[in-house]
Amino acid sequence: MPGKHQHFQEPEVGCCGKYFLFGFNIVFWVSAGFFLSGLWAWGRPRGVLSNISALTDLGGLDPVWLFVVVGGVMSVLGFAGCIGALRENTFLLKFFSVFLGLIFFLELATGILAFVFKDWIRDQLNRFINNNVKAYRDDIDLQNLIDFAQEYWSCCGARGPNDWNLNIYFNCTDLNPSRERCGVPFSCCVRDPAEDVLNTQCGYDVRLKLELEQQGFIHTKGCVGQFEKWLQDNLIVVASVFVGIAFLQIFGICLAQNLVSDIKAVKANW
């Protein structure tokens, strides 16, 4: 009688999941390569990275090494995910999913700790900015970075314009021979939209004026407070970015684990 012999389809590794995971990681891997090569190229010509790392060192933490570690981790994860998917290597796939899961939980813990210790982080940020205010004229790249931050957030100094007393060129001591004495960088100035040419001397002698008078010429709010305000105003965007990153991480873990299950099912049928 027909129907006595039934055909059972043997389990197989899903090509869609396999190559999707491979493509997912190849983008991840290439991005890490560009990240590290760009970091190397930036520091190559004039030793910019070494200069900035010396100037922005915060409590023994060199921010350049932080970028190197992030790029290295991205490279390792991308390599493990790509080769693991392409060669159907369960060890590399498990390594990829476990390591990615560990990073996810570290990010989650960091977010919780940042919320709990927000006052400490604010103090560290204030210290970080003031350290760089002191070194404003020591490196052109650092100078451009500070100017960009002050213009973007419409701020001046860490907590206010008087933080520029920390810089030897801008402090108000009687012994300071600099023409910039008791002034601030041009990036602190309130820009006139009708002004075609940037007036780089707009901050000269401005701190000799009364505080109410200063408000008409420069931004009097500190960058720490303005940065916090920016985060609050863009909370939905910032939260969406972090949720999107978390979703991609969870999606990558699920893809890897599903591929491991398929590979094990195929091997068990041999």
N, C-alpha and C positions, 0 to 999 in steps of 0.2 A: 504493500500500500504506500502511496506517496505520502511524504511527510515523516516517514520513519527516520530518515537520515537528516539531521539538522546540522547546519554549518555554523560554527562558532567563530566569530571574528577574533583573531589574535590581537592582544593589546599592542599598540604602537605609540611611538613618541610623536606628539603633535607637532607638525612642522610650523604651524602658525605661531604657537607659543614659543617654540625654539628660536625662530628667526626674529620674532618680535623682541624677545629678550636680548638677542644678539645686537639688533639695531639700537635698542634702548641703551645698551652699554657702550656701543661703539661711539655714539654721540657723547656719552659721558666721558669716555676715555680720551677722545680727541679734544674735548673741551679742557680736560685736565692738562693735556699736552700744550695747548695754546696758552693756558694759564701760567704754566711753569716757564715756557719759553719766553713769553712776554715779560714775566718777572725778571728773568735772567737778562734779556735784552735791555730792559729799562735800567738795570744796575750796571751794565757793561761799560758804557762810554766814559762816564766820569765818576763811577763808584757811587752813584746816587743812592742806591739802597743802603750801602754801608753808612753814608752820611746821615740819612734820615733815620736809620735804626739807632744810631748813636744819639740823635737829638730827641727822638720820640720814645726812648726807652722808658718803660713804666714799671717800676718795682721789679726789675730784673727780667721782665717779659719783653722780648724783642718782637715787635709786630711783624717784621719781615719773616721770621721763622714761623710765625703763625700761618702766613700765606703759603710758605713752603710745605708745611705739614698738611694743610688742607689740600693743596695740589697733589701731594704724594699719596694721600689717602684716596683721592678721586682716581688717580692712576691705577692704584692697586685694585680698587673695587671694579673699575672698568675692565681691567685685564682679567680678573677672576670671572666676571660675568660673561665677557665675550668668549673666552676660551672654554669656560664651563659649558656654555650653551652650544657652541660650535662642535666641541668634541664630546658632548654629552658626559661630562665629567662630574659625577655627583659630589666629589670632595670639594671642587672649586665652587660649585653651585651652593653647597651648604655653607661654605666659608663666606660667599657673597651675601647670602640671606641673613646669616647670623651677625656678620659684621655690620650690615646695613641696619639690622634691627637694633644693634648696640648703639649705633650712631643716632637712631631715632630716639631711643630712651635717654641718651645723653643730652640731646637737644631739648627734650621735654623737661628733664631735670634742670637744665640751664635756664629755661624759661621760668620755671617755678622759683629757682633761687634768685633770678634777676628781679622778680616781683617782690620777694621777701626782703632782699637786701638792696632795694632801690636807692636808699639813702647813701649807702656805702658806694654804690656805683656812681651816684651823682658826685660824690666827693672825689672819686678816682678820675672821673671825666674832667672835673674842674682842675685837678692837679695836672692831668695830661695836657690840657689846653694851655695852662700857664707855663708848663715846661717848654712848650713850643713857642709861646709868646716871647720867652727869654731868648730863644734861638732864631727869631724871625729873620734877621739879616744874615744868618750864617749859611743858609743854603737856599738857592733860588727856587728849587722845587718845593721845599717846605713853605717858603714865602708865598708861592702861588697857591698852594693848598689852603693856607690860612686865609688868604684874600678871597678865594672862592667860597669858603665856608662862611665868612663874615658877610659877603655880598648875598649869598643864597638865602641865609637865614636872617638877614637884616639885623645883625648883632655886632657887638664890639667887645672883645675880650671874653674871658670865661664867665664872669659875673657882671662885668661892666667896663666902661672905658678906662677906669683907673687901674685895671690890671696891666695896662701898658707901661705902668711905672716899673714893672719888672724888667723891661728891656732897656739896655744901657743907652740906646739912641733916643728913646721916647720919655725917659723918666724926668721928673721935674726938679731934680737936685740942682742947686746953684752952680755946682762944679761941672755940670753937663754942657759941653761946648757945641753940641749938635744943634743944627737948625731945626730938627724935629722935636726938640725939647718941649715937653708938656703938650705934645700932639698925639695923633693916632694915625695909623695907615689910611690911605685913601679908601680902602674897602669898608671902612667904618662910616664913611660919609653918606648922607642922604642924597641920592642922585636926582638931579633935575632931568625929567624926561626930555626936555627940549634941548638939553646940552649935547652937542655933537662930539666935542672933544673932551676926553677924560681929564679932569683936573687932579693931578696926583699930589698937589699941595693943599688940597681942601681941608686936610686934618691938622695943618700947622697951628700951633698955639691954642687949639680949641679947648683944651682942658684948663686954660687960664680963665675961661668964662664961667659964669655961674651955671649950675646944673640945668636950670630951666632954659637958659640961653643955648646950652649945648644941644638940646633936643631939636632945634631948628637946623642944625648943621650935621650932626652925626646920630647914629643909632646908639641909644643909651642902654639898651637891654643886652644882657650877657648871652653868650652862645649856648650855655648849658640850658638856661630857661627856654630859649627859643627852640632848641632842639627838642626838648620835652613837649613844647607846644605843638611843634611840627608832627611829632609822633601821635599826639592826641587828635590833631586835625585829620591825620591820614591813617587813623587806627584801622579802618575797614580795609584799606589797601595793604597795609603792613600785615594785618592778620590774614588776609587772603593769600599773600605771598607765602607765609609760613604754612598755612593749611595746604596750599598747593604743593609745596615741597614735601610735606608729610604724606600727602596722598600719593605722590610719585614714589616715595620710599616704600610705603606699604604695598603699592601696586607691584613694584620690583620684587619685593619679598614674596608676594603671592605667585608671581610668574615663576620665580626660581623654584619655589617649593612644589608647584604643580608639575614643573619639568622633572624634578627629582622623583616625584611619585610615578610619572610616566616611564621614566628610565628603569626604576625598580620593578615596575609591573612587567616590562619587556624582558628584563633579565630573569625574573622569576618564572617566565614561560619557556625559557630555553631548556 
